[in-house]
Amino acid sequence: MACTSIGVDGNDMRIVTFNLHGFSQGKSLLADLCGQYDVIFCQKHWLSPDLLYKIDALSADYVCFSKSGMETAVAGGVLTGRPFGGLSILVHNGFASRAKPIALEHRFITTLIDNLLLINVYLPSCNNTEEYRSSLLDILCAIGEVIDQHQNVKVVIGRDFNFVFCDSKWSYRMLVEFLDEYRLAPMSLPSDSPTAYSYYQETLQHYSLIDHYCVSVDIAAVVSRVSTVDVGNNLSDHLPVEITLHAPDLLTPSVNGSHDVKDDVMYQLRWDKANLHDYDMLTSYYLDAIGLG
């Protein structure tokens, strides 16, 4: 099924987020999602840096920005134990020329598409330890720094927060403070969502809603749909969660031929005028993908 991208029709943008619980378990459903959404957030693909190409190879219709959760472990020697972590953002080719990776961290990655800052986050498992509290605050502060660096953009944060949105939880109260500071609003599942939960463990009969979206309050009104995706070929313990933005004014497609450039004009790149930070980050990202970083 071909994806109808906002880069083509300029109206709705469809985003889905999916905790794969390992690439091998999630790839079947992920391949199906690639045919239906403009942007896909992935968590826990469990791929080492040398295997990130597997997500890139999943669909020729998407560009992929990925981070392995095991970079430090691999660099330290022979990898032992079970795999862990990993984040990706897949962007449909309709947006490829306008998508720019901003941050590639172990707990969150961000991509800027025109005036929309997309943040894919995977928070640590919630507990009452000081280590967890410190880690959560560090992650929120790092995300806040990225938002601070991009004024006048709208923000969509998605996915695995690893806790229920409940006032009795310290982690949620800290998140609320963060959301208030950056004028973000959590999006609730409506009553017609296929399920009221996003995580399930059938053996233990555990069901909870720990996968969420938060968006800039300025665009909350253009969110036309939030829903879980409950399908038969999902082998993960999380359900994908989708969100649709009716946002024709959010994204400004580039128009080919809009600049009048004479054929005889030649340009020379100047390193003293270049964005060396972005150059360093992108060089590291692409070299990591082929195992040379």
FENGI-V46189 format. One record per pair of residues at least 6 apart in sequence whose ideal C-beta (glycine too) atoms are under 7 Angstrom apart, sorted by the first residue. I is the first residue (numbers start at 0). J is the second residue. If there is no record, write none. Layout:
I	J
I	J
This chain:
0	34
0	35
1	34
2	34
2	35
2	36
2	37
2	60
2	91
4	37
4	91
4	93
4	94
5	11
5	12
5	37
5	250
6	91
6	93
6	94
6	252
7	93
9	247
9	252
10	245
10	247
11	243
11	244
11	245
12	37
12	244
12	246
13	36
13	37
13	241
13	243
14	36
14	37
14	38
14	155
14	157
14	241
14	242
15	32
15	36
15	39
15	228
15	239
15	241
16	40
16	157
16	158
16	210
16	239
16	240
17	25
17	29
17	32
17	39
17	41
17	239
18	42
18	43
18	158
18	159
18	210
18	235
18	237
19	25
19	29
19	41
19	42
19	43
19	44
19	235
20	43
20	235
20	236
20	237
21	43
21	45
22	44
22	45
22	46
22	53
24	234
24	235
25	234
25	235
26	57
27	232
27	234
28	230
28	232
28	233
29	41
29	57
30	57
30	58
31	232
32	39
32	239
33	39
33	57
33	58
33	60
33	61
33	89
37	91
37	94
38	88
38	89
38	90
38	117
39	89
40	88
40	119
40	157
40	158
41	86
41	87
42	86
42	121
42	158
42	159
43	84
43	85
43	121
44	54
44	85
44	87
45	82
45	83
45	85
46	53
46	67
46	85
47	67
47	69
47	73
47	78
48	67
48	70
48	73
48	287
48	290
49	290
51	65
51	67
51	288
52	288
54	63
54	65
54	87
55	63
60	91
60	92
61	89
61	90
61	91
61	92
62	90
62	92
62	95
62	98
63	87
63	89
64	87
64	88
64	100
64	103
64	108
64	110
65	86
65	87
66	85
66	86
66	103
66	104
66	105
66	108
67	85
68	83
68	84
68	85
68	105
69	78
69	82
69	83
69	84
72	78
84	105
86	108
86	119
86	121
88	108
88	110
88	117
88	119
90	98
90	110
94	112
96	253
97	112
97	113
97	253
98	110
98	112
99	110
99	111
100	110
100	281
100	284
101	109
101	110
101	111
101	145
102	108
102	109
102	145
103	284
104	141
106	120
106	121
106	122
106	138
107	118
107	119
107	120
107	138
107	142
108	119
109	116
109	117
109	118
109	145
110	117
111	149
112	250
113	250
113	251
114	152
114	153
114	249
114	250
115	152
115	153
115	155
115	249
115	250
116	146
116	149
116	152
116	153
116	154
117	155
118	142
118	154
118	155
118	156
119	157
119	158
120	156
120	158
121	158
121	159
122	135
122	138
122	159
122	160
122	161
123	131
123	134
123	161
124	161
125	131
125	161
125	162
125	170
135	170
135	173
136	173
139	173
139	177
143	177
143	181
146	154
146	181
153	215
153	217
153	218
153	249
154	183
154	214
154	215
155	212
155	214
156	183
156	212
156	213
157	212
158	210
159	209
159	210
160	209
160	211
161	209
162	168
162	170
162	171
162	209
163	207
163	208
163	209
164	171
164	185
164	211
165	171
166	172
178	184
178	185
178	213
182	215
182	216
183	213
183	214
183	215
183	216
184	213
184	214
184	216
184	219
185	211
185	213
186	212
186	213
186	214
186	222
186	225
186	242
188	195
188	208
188	225
188	226
188	227
189	225
192	226
192	227
193	226
193	227
193	229
194	227
194	229
194	238
195	208
196	206
196	207
196	208
197	208
197	209
197	210
197	227
197	237
197	238
197	240
198	207
198	209
198	210
198	236
198	237
199	205
199	206
199	236
200	236
210	237
210	240
212	225
212	242
214	222
218	244
218	246
218	249
221	244
221	245
221	246
222	242
222	244
223	243
223	245
224	241
224	242
224	243
225	242
226	241
227	238
227	240
228	238
228	239
228	241
229	238
283	292
286	292
